[in-house]
């Protein structure tokens, strides 16, 4: 099991609401239970305070997670001997 915790959809929505409400990154981080640097990194990576989009971030997150996994052995075509 990975020691890393991923942001949830609710966390991303809270970030967006915090941005539009004019809150600081430190305040937003405290609300979602992550460090200020995590919020800063996510904002920088995903369009900044002006262009942050929950839908685009969530879509990209699921695409990256899907392609980063090892293919399952049992779902591949059976071997012909």
ABEGO torsion letter per residue (X at the ends): XBABBBBBAAAAAAAAAAAAAGBBAAAAAAAAGBBAAAAAAAAAAAGEAAABBAAAAAAAAAAAAAAABBBBAAABBBBBX
